[in-house]
C-alpha cells in the first residue's frame, strides 16, 4: 500500500497562527479586538480577521507584519521564534515570583465611624479586646520574613489603626530591626481616616517614610452622609488629616479613594471637583463590595453594575476635561486597566491577577492571629464564613500553602482555565477573583455570564478602548500616560482598605 505524503493532509501555509482570542467591538460590530496569549492586541476589521484565520493574508503585507509583531502569527519556524512571546508572557506574570509582596496587619477592629457600607465588622472605640496583641504581632512578623520576596509592602489597617498606634509602632520597629539582617526593600502604608493625627504620630510616620491612604467620598455633604460619626464632622476631620499628612510627609505621601453609594452616582463631577479642590491628583472610583454592612444595606445604598458603568462613563469624561484644563488627575482603576493594555509588565493589584493574587500576592494578619489570603476573605470570616482562612500566625507558611483554602483558590483562580473566561479576549489582561465570586454567587468559579466582576471589567475595558480609538491625539497621549505611569509609581494600597 502506498501512503500519500504528509503535505497532502497538511499543505504548507505561508504562516502559522499563534493562540489568540477575539471580541467584536460593541460600538462597531464589523471590527474586533484580537489578543494574543501574552496580552498583545490589535483592532481588526472582521473581514481581515477571517482572511487571516484562513491563511489568505499575504505574508509580506503590512497587516501581517503587525500581526507578527503582536505575537498573533509567525512566518514559519525557519525564520521565526517564540522566544519573544514567552518572554512577554513571563513579564506579565512576573508577580508570581517571590510570593506575597503585600502584607496587611489588622491592628484593631475599633472605629469611631458607623458607615453603612463598611466591609468589616467594626467595634466600639473602647473595645480593646479587638486589638492585636504583642504575642500575635511578633509571630506575624516571623511569618512575614519566611516569604522570599525581596520587596515587602507592610500595610496597617483596621477598624482604625490610629486607635492602636502603639502596635503600629511596635510592629514597624520589629520589622525594621529584623530587616537589618534581611536587607529587604520595605514600604510602609497606613490606611486610616487620618482623624486626630498627633505630632508624635506624624513624627514616627515620617521617620519610617510611611504612605497614607484614606477615604474621601466627595463633597462635605456626601462624605458626611456616607461616613457618619458623632459630631457630624467626618469630612472636616478627614480634610484636616489629609492636610497634616501632606505637610509633614509630602504631597505624594497621601492618597484617597471614594466608595460609591447610590447617592454618589448622581454627582460624578462634584466628587472629582472635590479632589481637585483639595489638590489631589488621583482618585479611585470604587464600587460597593458584597461584604459586611455593605451587604446588609445593599437595598438602600446599592446599585446595578450597569448603573455603575453609566456613572463611570460620565466621571471619565469629566476627568478628561479636568486634565485638558491643565490640572493633572487620573483614576486609579482606569490607570491599572490602561497599564494592562499599553504595557506587558506585572502589577500589584491582587484582584486582577491570574492565577489569583489571593494568598500568592497578599497575606492578611488579623487582630486575633488568624491569617487570610485577602482582605475580602477576612471580611467573609467576620460574616461567619471561614472557607478562606489559611490558618494562624503560630503556624509556618508551608501549612498555609497546603491548606484547603489555598487548594480552593488555586483550583478556581486561573482565569484562562475557567468557563467563559477561557474564550474571552480580555482574559490575558484580567483576573479570576474567586473570593468575590464566592461572596456574590456562592461558588469560587462562579457563573461568568451573570458575574458582576466580569460585567464590570468587560464594560470598563470596552469603554476605555472605545474612548481611546475615537479620541483626539491629546486624549490618546493622556490615556497612554496613565497606563505607563502606573507601572513606575504604583498606588500605595493595591488591596482596598
N, C-alpha and C positions, 0 to 999 in steps of 0.2 A: 504494500500500500504506500502511495506517495503522499506525503503531507505538504500542504501549501505553506509558503514561507510566512513568518510571523507578521510581516508588514501588511499581509492581506487582511488580517484581523485588526491590526493597529497601525493604520497608514501613518507615515511620518507627518508631523504637523510643523508649521513654521514657528510655533511657540507652545509653551505649556502653561496651563492655568495653575495658579497657586491658590491655597484656601482663601475664600472670600465670602462675604455676605452682602446683601444689598437691601435697601429700603426705598420704595417710591417716595418722592418728596410730597408731603401733604399739600404744599402750595403749588405744585407743578407735577401732575401725575405722569407726564411724559419724560420725567427725569428721575434719577435715582442717586442716593448716597451709597457708594460702594466702599467697603472697608476690608482691609487685609487682616490677617490673624494678629498682627502686631499693632494695629490701630492706625496705620496709614489709611488715607481715604481720598476719594475723588468724587465729584459730582459729574454724572454722565447722562447723556441722552439715552433713553431706553433702547432706541434703535442701535446705537453704538454698542451698548452693553450686550444686546443679543448677538450682534455680529462678532463681538469679542469672544463670547462664550462658544460660538460656533466655529471659532478659529478662522474667521473670514477677514480679520483686520490685517493690513499689510504690516509685516514685521519691521519695515523701515519708516512707518508713519509716525508723525509727532505724537498722536494719541497713544500708540503702543509704547513709545519711549516714556511717556508719562506713567502709563500703567506699570511698566517695568520698574521705574524709579520708585514707585509706591508699593513695590513688592506684591503686585497682583498677578504678575506673569514673569516667566523667564524665557529668553530667546532660544534656549537649548543648553543642555548640560555641558556641552563642549565649550561654550562661551559665557556661561553664567554660573553664579554660585549663590547658594542660600545663606552664606555667612552673614551678609548684612541684615537679612530678615531675622535670623536667630539673635544677632547682637541687639537689634532694636527690641525684640521681644524680651530679652533679658533685662534691658534697661527699664522697660515699662513695668516689669515685675520685680524690680530691684528691692522693693520694700519687704520681700520675703527673706532677705539676707540679714542675719544678725538677731532676729527675734524682736520682741516689742521695743519700740523706742519711746512710747508714751506710757508713763506710769502715774496713775491718779491715786492720790491719798485723800480719802474722805475723813477729815479730822473731826467733824461734828455734824450731827443732823439738826442741831439747833438753828433756828432762823427767826428773825423779827418781822418777816413778811407773811402774808396769808394769800398768796397768789392762787387764783382759781385754776390756772393751767400748770401749776407746779408738777414736775415729773417725779419728784421723790417724796418720801414720807417725812415731812418736816416735823420738828418737835419744838416745844416751847423753849424760850431763851434760858430758862432756869433748869432745864432737864439735862444736867451734866452727865447723867448716866449714858447719854448718847454721844459722848466724846470718845475719841480713840485714846487708849491707854498707852503709857510708855512701853509696856511689855510688847503689845501688838505692834507698836511703831518700830521698835528695834528689830523684831522678826521680819517685818515688811521690808526694812532696809537690807537685811541679809538676803532676802529673796530677790530684791531689785538687782543686786550685784551678781546673782547667779546667771542672769541673762548676759549673752556675749556682746550685745550691741555696743559699739564704741561711742554712740551719741544717745544720750538719755534726756528726755524732757520729763520733768517732775512737776505735776500739776496738783495744787491743793484745792479741794472742793468741799462743799457741804450739802445741805444747810449753808450756813455762813461761816467760812473758815476763820474770819476775824474773831469770832466768839470763842475760839480755842487757839488763839495765836501762839500761845506758849508751845503747843505741839508742832505748829508750823515751824517755829524756830528750832525746836529740838530735832525734828526730822531733817531739816535743812542742814543743821550743824553735823548730825550723824553722817549724812551723805557726803558732805564736803570733806570731813575728816577721813572717811573711808576712801574717798577718791584720791587722796594724796598718794596712795599706793597704786590705785587702779588706773588713774590718769585717763578717765573718760571725759568726753565733752559733755558738760552739764548745762541744762537750761531750765530755769525755774519759772513757773506760772502760778498766779493766784487768781482763781475765779471767784469773784466776790461782788457784792453790791457796792463795795467801797464806802459804805456808810461809816462815819465816825472814825476815819483813819487818824491815828495819832502820829505825832512827830517821831516817837520811838519806833512805831511800826514802819514808817516810811524810811527811817534810817537803816533798819535791818533789811528791808526790801531793796533799797539802793545798794547796800553793801554787797548783796548777792545777785545784783542785776536782774531782778525779777521783772517779768512781763505781767501786766494786769489785764484781766478780762472781766467785763461787766455786762449787765443787761440794761439797755435803754430802749424802751418800746416806742418812743416818738415824742410828740409834744407833751407838755406837762399834764394836760387833761387826760390823755390816753395812757401815759405811763402810770399815773396815779390810779386810774381805773383798773388797769391790768395788774398792777403790783401794789395793792393796798397795804398800809401799815398804820398803826396807831399814830395819830397826828396828821395823817394825810399829807405827808411831806416827803414821800419816797423820791419824787423827781428832784426836789431841791437837794436832798442829801446825796443822790447819785451824781448830780452835776457837780456838787461841791467835791465829792470824792474823785471824780474824773479830773477836775482841775488840780487838786492837790497832788494826785499821782503824776500828772504830766509835768507839773512844775518841778517835782522832786526827781522823777525818773527819766523824764524826756518825753516829747510829744509822741514818739513812736512806741513808747512802752505801754500805752493804754489802748486797748481795742474794746469795741462794744458790739453787741448783737441785739436784734429785736425779735421777740417771739410774737407772731401774728395771731390775734384773736379775730373773731368775726367783725368787731368794731374797727379793727385795723384796716380791713380790706377796702373801706371807703375812702381812705386818706393816704394813698401811697406817696403823693407829692409832699404832704405835710411831714411824714415820717422822714423822708430823705432830706427835706429842708431843715429839719431839726438837727440832724447830724452835721449838715453844712454849717449851721449857725454856731455849733459848738466846736467847729474846727476839726472834725473827724473826717478822715479821708477814705474810710472803708466802712461798709455796712453789710450785715448778714441778715437777709430777709428769711427768717426761719419759720417754717410751718409748725403747727402743733404736733406733738408726739402722742402716741397712744399709751401713755403710762401715767401712773399716779393719779393726781387730782385732775389732770387734763382729760383722762378717760371718763371720770365721773361727771365732769362738767361739759362734755363734748356737745351735748344737745344745746347748751346755752352759748358756748364760746366757739364751737367748731364750725367747719365749712367743708365743702367738697374739694377734691383735687382740681376740678375744672374751675371753681371759683378762685382757688389759689393761683392757677396759671393765668387767669384773666387779670388778677391783681398784679402778678409779676410782670406781665407784658406792659402794663401802664407804668409800673415802677421803673422798668428797664428803660423805657423811652424817656422818662424824666431824668434818669441818671445820665443818659447820653446828652440831653440838653444841658444839664448842670456842668458836665465836662466841657462841652463846647463853649460854655460861657466863661471858661477859664479856671474853674475850680475842679481839681482832680479828686475823683471819688470812684471806687469800684464796689461791686457787690461780690462778696467772698465766694459764694457758691457758683456764680457765673464765672468768676476767675478760675475756679477749680475745673469746671467743665471745659472752658476755653483752653486751659493748660493741657487737658486731655486731647483736645482737637489739634492744637498747634505745636505740641512738643511730644517727645517719646519718653519722658522721664517719669519715674515713680513719684508718688505723692504721699502726704502724711494723713490723708483723710480716710479713716478706717472703714467708714460705711460704704465707700465706693471702691472697694477692693475685691479682687477675685484671684486666689482664694480669700475668703472673708478676713477682714482685719481684726475681727474679734478674737482675742487671745493670741493672735500672731502679730498684731500691730500695737495692741494696748492691753494693759492689765490694770484692774481697779482693786485697791486695798480698802475695804470698807472699815468703818469705825470699830466694828465688833470682831475684826480679824478675818472675816470671810473674804474670799477672793473671787473676782468675776472677770470675764473676758471683755466686757464693755460696760459703759455706764448704763446702757439700756437693760443689760442682764441684771445689774444691781437693782434697777427700778422694778423689774418683774419680781425679783425676790422680795422687795418691800411690799409688793401686792400679794405675796403668799405663794408665788410660783418659783421654785428653786431649780428649775430644769437646767439652768445655765451656770450654776455655781461650780467653780473649779475645785474648791477645797478651802483651806485656810492657811494663814501665814506660818503656821508651825510645820507645814509640810514642804518638802523640796519641790522645785518646779517640775521635776520629772513626773510627780504624781498628778499635777495639774494637766500636763500634756497627755497623760494616759487616762484621764477622767472620762466618764460617759458624756459630760457636757462638751468636751473638746471633740469627741467622736461624732457627736451630733452636729457640731459646727462644721467639721471637715466634710461630713457627708453631704451637707446642704449648702456648702459655702463656695463651690466652684461654679460661677455663673455660666461658663462655657459648656457645662455638662447638665444644666437644668432645662427642663421642658420649656419651650418658647424662647428662653434666653439663648439657647444654643443656636437659634436661627436669626437672632436679632443683629442687625448691622452695627448697633451701638455697643454690643457686648464687650469688645476689646477695650472700651473706654469706661465701662460701667462696673458694677459690683453685684454681689449676691444679697447681702444683708439678711441672713437667715433669722436674726433675732426680731427685726421689725416684722417680717412675715409671720413669725410665730405669734407675736403680740397681736397682730391685726387679724390673722386668718387661722390661727391655731395649728400651724404647720410650718416648720422652718424652710421647707421648699416653697410652699405657698402655691397659689394659683395665679400665675403671672398675668393672664389676660384681665383679671379683675384686681390686680395688685396696685395699691396707691403708690408704692415705691416705683414700680415700673411706669405707671401712667405719668407720674410727676417727672421722672428723668427723661422719658421719651418726649414729653411736652417741652421740657426745657432745652434739650438738645435740638429739637425741631425749631424752636423759637430762635435760638442763637444762630443756627445755621441759616435760617431764612433771613434774619436781620443782617447777618454778615454778607450773604450773597447779594442782597438788594441795596446794601449800604453805599454811601459815597466813600471816597478814599479816606477821608479824615476819620470816619466812623470805623472803617476797617482797621486802620492803624491803631485806633484806641482799643478795639477789642483784642487785637493781636498783642498789644502791650499788657493788657490784663492777664492773658494766658501765660505769657513768657515771664512776666514779673513775679507771678506767684511761686514759681519754682525757686527763685532766688531769695524771696522773703515770705516764707510760709506763715500762715496765721498762727498765733500763739496757741490757740485751742482748736485742734482739729477734731476733737470729740467735744460736742457741745456740753456746757455745764448746765 
